[in-house]
Amino acid sequence: MANDNYNTESNGLAVHVRGVTKTFGAGEAATRALKGVDFETRLGEMLMIVGPSGCGKTTLLSVIAGTLDFDQGELEVLSASLHKMKRREITEFRKRNVGFIFQQFNLIPTLNLVENVSVPLLINGVSRREAEQKAQALLEEVGLGGRGKDHPLNLSGGQQQRVAIARALVHEPRLLVCDEPTSALDKDTGAHIMELLRAVGRKPDRCVIVVTHDNRVFKYADRMAEMEDGRVTRVHDSYSSYDPSTQH
């Protein structure tokens, strides 16, 4: 039963998950991706989710972000009870409060880089002029300041990922969810991006959740959560207490 009096922010939390399940398919083809997940993230932190491939990390991230429905359980995000909200209410909440960085860049090929990065602001009613100014500033922040008129197909995979990161940050979301944000980046660029994401996560009213296999970036985590077989099995209060050799 949902706790009507629970408030994430009054408890210093950004996300509060209790007993969340998710099954794909039906009958003999059913796959239980999440098996009663209990999980919390705090305001002012970057938390990384790690675990073997297929353990449910991306599914959990998608549920928290409101892009994927779940079967049972409670989900509070920034004091919004997603388990009580209709799909259109979740969509409205998400466009104001959540930023996404996906493994697939999901850029719009017919738009140039400035236009791609402007999209979240335009959706939220910001004028085109202001949106494009902010987009240009974010492109400069990720090292693509001179490429604003280019189109995604003219960029390398790493450059497209940087555009996707700028797009996720441009509307200053309070919750930023990232699925393998450095997988297409070289060491130096990945380090720069992680510094940028960590700075966002450490603002007192923000939170960043990162799913990653990239052990180069573990040091940026404030906490690390291990997943296995559809559940969060352990949370470490620092990356130094996590032993990656336990993962497969």
Backbone hydrogen bonds, N-H to C=O, Kabsch-Sander energy under -0.5 kcal/mol:
donor,donor_aa,acceptor,acceptor_aa,energy
4,D,2,A,-0.9
6,Y,3,N,-1.5
11,N,7,N,-0.9
11,N,8,T,-1.0
12,G,9,E,-1.7
13,L,8,T,-3.0
14,A,41,T,-2.6
15,V,41,T,-1.4
16,H,76,E,-2.5
17,V,39,F,-3.3
18,R,74,E,-2.3
20,V,37,V,-1.9
21,T,72,Q,-1.9
22,K,34,L,-1.8
24,F,31,T,-2.9
29,A,26,A,-1.5
30,A,27,G,-1.6
31,T,24,F,-3.0
33,A,22,K,-1.8
33,A,31,T,-1.0
34,L,22,K,-1.9
35,K,230,G,-2.8
36,G,20,V,-1.3
37,V,20,V,-2.7
39,F,17,V,-2.0
41,T,15,V,-1.9
43,L,12,G,-1.8
44,G,206,R,-4.0
45,E,42,R,-0.8
45,E,206,R,-0.6
47,L,45,E,-0.5
47,L,208,V,-2.6
48,M,223,R,-2.1
49,I,210,V,-3.1
50,V,48,M,-0.5
50,V,225,A,-2.8
55,C,52,P,-1.5
60,L,56,G,-2.6
61,L,57,K,-2.4
62,S,58,T,-2.4
63,V,59,T,-2.2
64,I,60,L,-2.6
65,A,61,L,-2.2
66,G,62,S,-0.6
66,G,63,V,-1.0
67,T,62,S,-1.9
68,L,62,S,-1.2
71,D,21,T,-2.6
72,Q,21,T,-0.8
74,E,18,R,-2.6
76,E,16,H,-2.6
77,V,75,L,-0.5
77,V,80,A,-2.6
78,L,14,A,-3.2
80,A,77,V,-2.2
81,S,79,S,-0.5
82,L,75,L,-1.7
82,L,80,A,-1.3
83,H,75,L,-0.9
84,K,81,S,-1.8
85,M,81,S,-0.6
85,M,82,L,-0.8
90,I,86,K,-2.3
91,T,87,R,-2.4
92,E,88,R,-2.0
93,F,89,E,-2.5
94,R,90,I,-3.0
95,K,91,T,-2.1
96,R,92,E,-0.9
97,N,93,F,-2.0
98,V,94,R,-2.4
99,G,175,L,-2.5
101,I,177,V,-2.0
105,F,103,Q,-0.5
111,L,108,I,-1.7
113,L,150,D,-2.0
114,V,148,G,-2.1
116,N,112,N,-2.5
117,V,113,L,-2.5
118,S,114,V,-1.7
119,V,115,E,-0.8
119,V,116,N,-0.9
121,L,118,S,-0.8
122,L,118,S,-2.2
123,I,119,V,-2.4
124,N,120,P,-1.1
125,G,122,L,-1.7
126,V,121,L,-2.4
131,A,127,S,-2.8
132,E,128,R,-2.7
133,Q,129,R,-1.8
134,K,130,E,-2.3
135,A,131,A,-2.4
136,Q,132,E,-2.3
137,A,133,Q,-1.9
138,L,134,K,-2.1
139,L,135,A,-2.3
140,E,136,Q,-2.0
141,E,137,A,-1.7
142,V,138,L,-1.6
143,G,140,E,-1.3
144,L,139,L,-3.5
147,R,144,L,-1.8
150,D,147,R,-1.8
154,N,151,H,-2.2
155,L,152,P,-2.1
160,Q,156,S,-2.4
161,Q,157,G,-2.1
162,R,158,G,-1.6
163,V,159,Q,-1.9
164,A,160,Q,-2.3
165,I,161,Q,-2.0
166,A,162,R,-2.2
167,R,163,V,-2.6
168,A,164,A,-1.8
169,L,165,I,-1.4
170,V,166,A,-1.5
172,E,169,L,-2.2
174,R,97,N,-0.6
175,L,97,N,-2.4
176,L,207,C,-2.5
177,V,99,G,-2.7
178,C,209,I,-2.7
179,D,101,I,-3.3
180,E,178,C,-0.7
180,E,211,V,-3.2
183,S,180,E,-1.3
185,L,182,T,-1.7
190,G,186,D,-3.0
191,A,187,K,-2.2
192,H,188,D,-2.1
193,I,189,T,-2.5
194,M,190,G,-2.5
195,E,191,A,-2.1
196,L,192,H,-1.9
197,L,193,I,-2.6
198,R,194,M,-2.8
199,A,195,E,-2.1
200,V,196,L,-1.6
201,G,197,L,-2.6
202,R,198,R,-1.7
203,K,200,V,-1.5
206,R,203,K,-2.1
207,C,174,R,-1.7
208,V,45,E,-2.3
209,I,176,L,-2.8
210,V,47,L,-2.6
211,V,178,C,-3.2
212,T,49,I,-1.7
212,T,210,V,-0.5
215,N,213,H,-1.0
217,V,214,D,-1.9
220,Y,217,V,-1.9
221,A,218,F,-2.0
222,D,46,M,-2.8
223,R,46,M,-1.3
224,M,236,H,-2.1
225,A,48,M,-3.2
226,E,234,R,-3.4
227,M,50,V,-2.6
228,E,231,R,-2.5
230,G,55,C,-2.1
231,R,228,E,-1.1
233,T,226,E,-2.2
233,T,231,R,-0.7
234,R,226,E,-1.2
236,H,224,M,-3.8
239,Y,221,A,-0.6
241,S,238,S,-1.1
242,Y,239,Y,-1.6
246,T,243,D,-2.0
247,Q,244,P,-1.7
